[in-house]
């Protein structure tokens, strides 16, 4: 038994003997319709029990009431990193308030990049929220050239032109390292994020600035680059211990990398915080369940997602100018330091 197909704007137009644009104008209350055509369209809508949708409205308003959340990462990264889940909650919650549909798009290869380009070119979305921005990524520039409103999670660099919502990465990292220095630690290593991302460079800058402020040498041998994954944190911690076995603290630029660092320290028989203090960044759900519970820098990821969505809605619906927002961070002290 086949299901009953919902009537579409095309069905209504055919029944009323008018074009789809005329149906859209009636649906949206436009005055650019004759009384006769309006009556026929309304009769067809009633007869077919047609429920107008965002596509119909879009023919007149030039809006689809849909936005894309574009994440150029794999499914495994999306599922394993708490950051993405919290960001999606924030974005979807804010868009629900404005009755805007959310399309999640993973861009992992050229075929998916082409699919995104087609969606943008045919205006199947009103705007894009873009996450995991790398300095050399061509996506932000492409979206800008195509004139599609775009809001970034983070930024490419300090001279970013597009709208973005960022956390205070420099200040948060500096607070973490300051806390370690005030606790008497002097050989403080760091597992940075990728240095082709502003977030990675900024958190490393915070590590350096806290040392400078305290008049303590920031030994570059104590810097190892990670990739925001648990395995990346484990690998970086292993390399740091080989280079500097006397290190007494580590600031990891994400909680997930801190989890990897804790595992490697445990494998090496190093006590935390007795031998090595550990601090992460994000205050994800992981931080409360590590052994010992993780001192970390809280960044408001859900609020970051909500703010991104609201900025994009302001731009697409009200023609608001570009906005660049930096949200505050806060050190949360637990037993690992």
FILOLUM-206329 format. One record per residue (C-alpha): x, y, z; chain. Coordinates in nm, 3 decimals, decimal comma. Example, Ala and Ser with C-alpha at 12.3 -4.5 7.8 and 13.67 -1.06 7.14 Angstrom:
2
+---------+---------+---------+-----+
!      c1 !      c2 !      c3 ! mol !
+---------+---------+---------+-----+
!   1,230 !  -0,450 !   0,780 !   A !
!   1,367 !  -0,106 !   0,714 !   A !
+---------+---------+---------+-----+
***
This chain:
337
+---------+---------+---------+-----+
!      c1 !      c2 !      c3 ! mol !
+---------+---------+---------+-----+
!   0,000 !   0,000 !   0,000 !   A !
!   0,151 !   0,332 !  -0,102 !   A !
!   0,142 !   0,639 !   0,122 !   A !
!  -0,055 !   0,950 !   0,036 !   A !
!   0,174 !   1,210 !  -0,121 !   A !
!   0,159 !   1,557 !   0,031 !   A !
!   0,044 !   1,826 !  -0,211 !   A !
!   0,317 !   2,058 !  -0,326 !   A !
!   0,321 !   2,414 !  -0,450 !   A !
!   0,332 !   2,269 !  -0,801 !   A !
!   0,011 !   2,070 !  -0,732 !   A !
!  -0,166 !   2,380 !  -0,603 !   A !
!  -0,051 !   2,585 !  -0,902 !   A !
!  -0,180 !   2,321 !  -1,145 !   A !
!  -0,517 !   2,296 !  -0,968 !   A !
!  -0,557 !   2,676 !  -0,962 !   A !
!  -0,433 !   2,723 !  -1,319 !   A !
!  -0,159 !   2,968 !  -1,216 !   A !
!   0,219 !   2,968 !  -1,186 !   A !
!   0,410 !   2,863 !  -0,875 !   A !
!   0,523 !   3,220 !  -0,812 !   A !
!   0,159 !   3,329 !  -0,791 !   A !
!   0,091 !   3,058 !  -0,531 !   A !
!   0,393 !   3,178 !  -0,333 !   A !
!   0,272 !   3,536 !  -0,346 !   A !
!  -0,067 !   3,434 !  -0,210 !   A !
!   0,097 !   3,225 !   0,064 !   A !
!   0,314 !   3,520 !   0,167 !   A !
!   0,037 !   3,779 !   0,153 !   A !
!   0,174 !   3,974 !  -0,143 !   A !
!  -0,048 !   4,237 !  -0,309 !   A !
!   0,095 !   4,151 !  -0,654 !   A !
!  -0,189 !   3,904 !  -0,728 !   A !
!  -0,530 !   3,967 !  -0,886 !   A !
!  -0,841 !   3,901 !  -0,682 !   A !
!  -0,944 !   3,622 !  -0,922 !   A !
!  -0,607 !   3,443 !  -0,902 !   A !
!  -0,601 !   3,479 !  -0,524 !   A !
!  -0,947 !   3,323 !  -0,495 !   A !
!  -0,851 !   3,029 !  -0,718 !   A !
!  -0,528 !   2,967 !  -0,524 !   A !
!  -0,705 !   2,981 !  -0,187 !   A !
!  -0,970 !   2,741 !  -0,312 !   A !
!  -0,703 !   2,498 !  -0,435 !   A !
!  -0,514 !   2,522 !  -0,103 !   A !
!  -0,834 !   2,441 !   0,087 !   A !
!  -0,934 !   2,159 !  -0,146 !   A !
!  -0,588 !   1,995 !  -0,140 !   A !
!  -0,527 !   2,067 !   0,230 !   A !
!  -0,192 !   2,218 !   0,129 !   A !
!   0,048 !   2,330 !   0,404 !   A !
!   0,291 !   2,600 !   0,282 !   A !
!   0,660 !   2,526 !   0,339 !   A !
!   0,983 !   2,721 !   0,345 !   A !
!   1,059 !   2,649 !  -0,022 !   A !
!   0,730 !   2,807 !  -0,128 !   A !
!   0,799 !   3,112 !   0,086 !   A !
!   1,150 !   3,125 !  -0,056 !   A !
!   1,026 !   3,189 !  -0,410 !   A !
!   0,911 !   3,531 !  -0,292 !   A !
!   1,132 !   3,606 !   0,008 !   A !
!   1,449 !   3,471 !  -0,162 !   A !
!   1,507 !   3,269 !   0,156 !   A !
!   1,509 !   2,896 !   0,214 !   A !
!   1,498 !   2,921 !   0,596 !   A !
!   1,780 !   2,667 !   0,604 !   A !
!   2,146 !   2,704 !   0,693 !   A !
!   2,438 !   2,463 !   0,662 !   A !
!   2,672 !   2,374 !   0,946 !   A !
!   2,987 !   2,274 !   0,758 !   A !
!   3,245 !   2,062 !   0,939 !   A !
!   3,550 !   1,961 !   0,732 !   A !
!   3,625 !   1,658 !   0,952 !   A !
!   3,560 !   1,282 !   0,948 !   A !
!   3,271 !   1,104 !   1,119 !   A !
!   3,515 !   0,960 !   1,373 !   A !
!   3,632 !   1,307 !   1,477 !   A !
!   3,274 !   1,430 !   1,488 !   A !
!   3,174 !   1,142 !   1,716 !   A !
!   3,478 !   1,136 !   1,944 !   A !
!   3,528 !   1,505 !   2,023 !   A !
!   3,283 !   1,654 !   2,276 !   A !
!   3,342 !   1,999 !   2,123 !   A !
!   3,138 !   1,917 !   1,812 !   A !
!   2,843 !   1,771 !   2,005 !   A !
!   2,822 !   2,078 !   2,230 !   A !
!   2,854 !   2,315 !   1,933 !   A !
!   2,576 !   2,137 !   1,742 !   A !
!   2,348 !   2,155 !   2,049 !   A !
!   2,403 !   2,529 !   2,071 !   A !
!   2,348 !   2,590 !   1,699 !   A !
!   2,037 !   2,371 !   1,671 !   A !
!   1,881 !   2,523 !   1,984 !   A !
!   1,918 !   2,878 !   1,856 !   A !
!   1,795 !   2,791 !   1,506 !   A !
!   1,489 !   2,614 !   1,647 !   A !
!   1,387 !   2,945 !   1,805 !   A !
!   1,383 !   3,107 !   1,461 !   A !
!   1,227 !   2,803 !   1,285 !   A !
!   1,534 !   2,762 !   1,066 !   A !
!   1,633 !   2,420 !   0,936 !   A !
!   1,986 !   2,297 !   1,003 !   A !
!   2,175 !   2,096 !   0,742 !   A !
!   2,487 !   1,924 !   0,874 !   A !
!   2,748 !   1,885 !   0,602 !   A !
!   3,079 !   1,701 !   0,645 !   A !
!   3,336 !   1,809 !   0,386 !   A !
!   3,599 !   1,535 !   0,374 !   A !
!   3,690 !   1,516 !   0,006 !   A !
!   3,655 !   1,695 !  -0,326 !   A !
!   3,317 !   1,535 !  -0,403 !   A !
!   3,168 !   1,671 !  -0,082 !   A !
!   3,331 !   2,009 !  -0,145 !   A !
!   3,165 !   2,012 !  -0,489 !   A !
!   2,831 !   1,925 !  -0,326 !   A !
!   2,869 !   2,220 !  -0,090 !   A !
!   2,958 !   2,446 !  -0,383 !   A !
!   2,644 !   2,336 !  -0,567 !   A !
!   2,426 !   2,401 !  -0,261 !   A !
!   2,574 !   2,748 !  -0,231 !   A !
!   2,550 !   2,825 !  -0,604 !   A !
!   2,185 !   2,720 !  -0,622 !   A !
!   2,108 !   2,896 !  -0,293 !   A !
!   1,967 !   2,587 !  -0,124 !   A !
!   2,080 !   2,744 !   0,204 !   A !
!   2,065 !   3,102 !   0,328 !   A !
!   2,406 !   3,092 !   0,493 !   A !
!   2,686 !   2,878 !   0,631 !   A !
!   2,828 !   2,815 !   0,977 !   A !
!   3,184 !   2,691 !   0,928 !   A !
!   3,381 !   2,496 !   1,191 !   A !
!   3,746 !   2,376 !   1,212 !   A !
!   3,894 !   2,664 !   1,015 !   A !
!   4,252 !   2,617 !   0,895 !   A !
!   4,462 !   2,907 !   0,769 !   A !
!   4,497 !   2,776 !   0,413 !   A !
!   4,141 !   2,644 !   0,382 !   A !
!   3,985 !   2,782 !   0,064 !   A !
!   3,626 !   2,735 !   0,181 !   A !
!   3,588 !   3,068 !   0,367 !   A !
!   3,722 !   3,263 !   0,071 !   A !
!   3,503 !   3,071 !  -0,172 !   A !
!   3,191 !   3,141 !   0,036 !   A !
!   3,286 !   3,508 !   0,061 !   A !
!   3,333 !   3,535 !  -0,316 !   A !
!   2,993 !   3,375 !  -0,376 !   A !
!   2,831 !   3,633 !  -0,148 !   A !
!   2,685 !   3,379 !   0,093 !   A !
!   2,658 !   3,497 !   0,455 !   A !
!   2,911 !   3,297 !   0,659 !   A !
!   2,998 !   3,281 !   1,028 !   A !
!   3,310 !   3,102 !   1,146 !   A !
!   3,373 !   2,914 !   1,468 !   A !
!   3,708 !   3,072 !   1,543 !   A !
!   3,898 !   3,264 !   1,279 !   A !
!   4,176 !   3,212 !   1,025 !   A !
!   4,399 !   3,482 !   1,174 !   A !
!   4,390 !   3,812 !   1,361 !   A !
!   4,295 !   3,996 !   1,041 !   A !
!   3,983 !   3,787 !   0,974 !   A !
!   3,728 !   3,968 !   0,754 !   A !
!   3,431 !   3,734 !   0,797 !   A !
!   3,197 !   3,716 !   1,094 !   A !
!   3,319 !   3,482 !   1,365 !   A !
!   3,265 !   3,373 !   1,723 !   A !
!   3,580 !   3,285 !   1,912 !   A !
!   3,683 !   3,197 !   2,266 !   A !
!   3,951 !   3,392 !   2,451 !   A !
!   4,215 !   3,135 !   2,364 !   A !
!   4,519 !   3,344 !   2,455 !   A !
!   4,374 !   3,454 !   2,789 !   A !
!   4,248 !   3,107 !   2,879 !   A !
!   4,581 !   2,941 !   2,805 !   A !
!   4,769 !   3,210 !   2,997 !   A !
!   4,542 !   3,155 !   3,299 !   A !
!   4,615 !   2,780 !   3,287 !   A !
!   4,991 !   2,829 !   3,279 !   A !
!   4,977 !   3,105 !   3,541 !   A !
!   4,797 !   2,861 !   3,771 !   A !
!   5,075 !   2,605 !   3,721 !   A !
!   5,349 !   2,863 !   3,782 !   A !
!   5,178 !   2,983 !   4,100 !   A !
!   5,172 !   2,619 !   4,216 !   A !
!   5,551 !   2,605 !   4,196 !   A !
!   5,589 !   2,432 !   3,858 !   A !
!   5,878 !   2,551 !   3,647 !   A !
!   5,921 !   2,300 !   3,364 !   A !
!   5,580 !   2,343 !   3,205 !   A !
!   5,539 !   2,167 !   2,872 !   A !
!   5,253 !   2,224 !   2,629 !   A !
!   5,076 !   2,008 !   2,374 !   A !
!   4,956 !   2,271 !   2,129 !   A !
!   4,680 !   2,242 !   1,874 !   A !
!   4,759 !   2,239 !   1,501 !   A !
!   4,963 !   2,547 !   1,417 !   A !
!   4,778 !   2,601 !   1,089 !   A !
!   4,476 !   2,698 !   1,303 !   A !
!   4,443 !   3,026 !   1,491 !   A !
!   4,317 !   2,835 !   1,797 !   A !
!   4,640 !   2,634 !   1,806 !   A !
!   4,863 !   2,938 !   1,765 !   A !
!   4,664 !   3,144 !   2,017 !   A !
!   4,676 !   2,885 !   2,295 !   A !
!   5,049 !   2,846 !   2,238 !   A !
!   5,082 !   3,226 !   2,256 !   A !
!   4,905 !   3,216 !   2,593 !   A !
!   5,155 !   2,954 !   2,719 !   A !
!   5,440 !   3,185 !   2,615 !   A !
!   5,287 !   3,506 !   2,751 !   A !
!   5,228 !   3,357 !   3,100 !   A !
!   5,596 !   3,257 !   3,119 !   A !
!   5,707 !   3,601 !   3,006 !   A !
!   5,478 !   3,771 !   3,255 !   A !
!   5,629 !   3,560 !   3,537 !   A !
!   5,987 !   3,611 !   3,422 !   A !
!   6,032 !   3,236 !   3,363 !   A !
!   6,203 !   3,097 !   3,053 !   A !
!   5,956 !   2,939 !   2,809 !   A !
!   6,172 !   2,653 !   2,682 !   A !
!   6,073 !   2,573 !   2,324 !   A !
!   6,192 !   2,214 !   2,379 !   A !
!   5,880 !   2,182 !   2,594 !   A !
!   5,647 !   2,249 !   2,298 !   A !
!   5,498 !   1,960 !   2,099 !   A !
!   5,224 !   1,998 !   1,839 !   A !
!   4,909 !   1,787 !   1,867 !   A !
!   4,596 !   1,747 !   1,661 !   A !
!   4,317 !   1,775 !   1,923 !   A !
!   4,279 !   1,394 !   1,942 !   A !
!   4,345 !   1,159 !   2,234 !   A !
!   4,606 !   0,968 !   2,036 !   A !
!   4,771 !   1,297 !   1,937 !   A !
!   4,796 !   1,390 !   2,306 !   A !
!   4,946 !   1,053 !   2,394 !   A !
!   5,204 !   1,076 !   2,115 !   A !
!   5,299 !   1,435 !   2,204 !   A !
!   5,337 !   1,346 !   2,573 !   A !
!   5,565 !   1,057 !   2,484 !   A !
!   5,790 !   1,284 !   2,274 !   A !
!   5,798 !   1,551 !   2,545 !   A !
!   5,903 !   1,302 !   2,813 !   A !
!   6,181 !   1,172 !   2,587 !   A !
!   6,312 !   1,525 !   2,531 !   A !
!   6,253 !   1,663 !   2,879 !   A !
!   6,218 !   1,387 !   3,140 !   A !
!   6,237 !   1,654 !   3,415 !   A !
!   5,918 !   1,834 !   3,308 !   A !
!   5,683 !   1,887 !   3,602 !   A !
!   5,363 !   2,007 !   3,430 !   A !
!   5,185 !   2,002 !   3,096 !   A !
!   4,920 !   2,230 !   2,950 !   A !
!   4,727 !   2,048 !   2,676 !   A !
!   4,535 !   2,269 !   2,434 !   A !
!   4,226 !   2,043 !   2,455 !   A !
!   4,073 !   1,809 !   2,710 !   A !
!   4,093 !   1,517 !   2,470 !   A !
!   4,469 !   1,566 !   2,427 !   A !
!   4,498 !   1,597 !   2,807 !   A !
!   4,329 !   1,256 !   2,836 !   A !
!   4,595 !   1,114 !   2,605 !   A !
!   4,869 !   1,284 !   2,807 !   A !
!   4,731 !   1,137 !   3,132 !   A !
!   4,734 !   0,788 !   2,980 !   A !
!   5,098 !   0,822 !   2,872 !   A !
!   5,204 !   0,960 !   3,209 !   A !
!   5,032 !   0,669 !   3,381 !   A !
!   5,209 !   0,426 !   3,148 !   A !
!   5,543 !   0,585 !   3,240 !   A !
!   5,469 !   0,558 !   3,613 !   A !
!   5,443 !   0,936 !   3,660 !   A !
!   5,202 !   1,045 !   3,937 !   A !
!   4,950 !   1,319 !   3,862 !   A !
!   4,971 !   1,576 !   4,010 !   A !
!   5,257 !   1,461 !   4,236 !   A !
!   5,518 !   1,430 !   3,961 !   A !
!   5,346 !   1,609 !   3,674 !   A !
!   5,048 !   1,846 !   3,692 !   A !
!   4,811 !   1,843 !   3,394 !   A !
!   4,571 !   2,111 !   3,267 !   A !
!   4,341 !   2,088 !   2,964 !   A !
!   4,122 !   2,329 !   2,770 !   A !
!   3,743 !   2,321 !   2,712 !   A !
!   3,589 !   2,175 !   3,030 !   A !
!   3,410 !   1,903 !   2,835 !   A !
!   3,228 !   1,620 !   3,008 !   A !
!   3,555 !   1,424 !   2,990 !   A !
!   3,724 !   1,657 !   3,239 !   A !
!   3,505 !   1,545 !   3,528 !   A !
!   3,563 !   1,175 !   3,464 !   A !
!   3,939 !   1,147 !   3,423 !   A !
!   4,157 !   1,001 !   3,698 !   A !
!   4,229 !   1,237 !   3,863 !   A !
!   3,956 !   1,488 !   3,758 !   A !
!   4,106 !   1,737 !   3,515 !   A !
!   4,186 !   2,101 !   3,581 !   A !
!   4,087 !   2,277 !   3,261 !   A !
!   3,990 !   2,605 !   3,098 !   A !
!   3,615 !   2,630 !   3,046 !   A !
!   3,508 !   2,768 !   2,712 !   A !
!   3,132 !   2,810 !   2,656 !   A !
!   3,098 !   2,587 !   2,349 !   A !
!   2,717 !   2,573 !   2,344 !   A !
!   2,704 !   2,952 !   2,380 !   A !
!   2,954 !   2,977 !   2,096 !   A !
!   2,718 !   2,774 !   1,875 !   A !
!   2,414 !   2,977 !   1,982 !   A !
!   2,594 !   3,304 !   1,913 !   A !
!   2,706 !   3,187 !   1,568 !   A !
!   2,349 !   3,092 !   1,477 !   A !
!   2,206 !   3,423 !   1,602 !   A !
!   2,463 !   3,627 !   1,411 !   A !
!   2,388 !   3,437 !   1,090 !   A !
!   2,013 !   3,481 !   1,141 !   A !
!   2,061 !   3,855 !   1,197 !   A !
!   2,256 !   3,877 !   0,870 !   A !
!   2,025 !   3,664 !   0,655 !   A !
!   1,694 !   3,799 !   0,783 !   A !
!   1,770 !   4,154 !   0,885 !   A !
!   2,072 !   4,250 !   0,678 !   A !
!   2,285 !   4,304 !   0,989 !   A !
!   2,654 !   4,387 !   0,938 !   A !
!   2,929 !   4,136 !   1,004 !   A !
!   3,004 !   4,068 !   1,369 !   A !
!   3,316 !   3,938 !   1,542 !   A !
!   3,264 !   3,814 !   1,898 !   A !
!   3,512 !   3,676 !   2,154 !   A !
!   3,362 !   3,486 !   2,447 !   A !
!   3,535 !   3,477 !   2,788 !   A !
!   3,698 !   3,165 !   2,933 !   A !
!   3,739 !   3,053 !   3,293 !   A !
!   3,988 !   2,829 !   3,473 !   A !
!   3,827 !   2,536 !   3,655 !   A !
!   4,063 !   2,385 !   3,913 !   A !
!   4,034 !   2,015 !   3,992 !   A !
!   4,267 !   1,746 !   4,127 !   A !
!   4,505 !   1,706 !   3,830 !   A !
!   4,699 !   2,021 !   3,923 !   A !
+---------+---------+---------+-----+
***
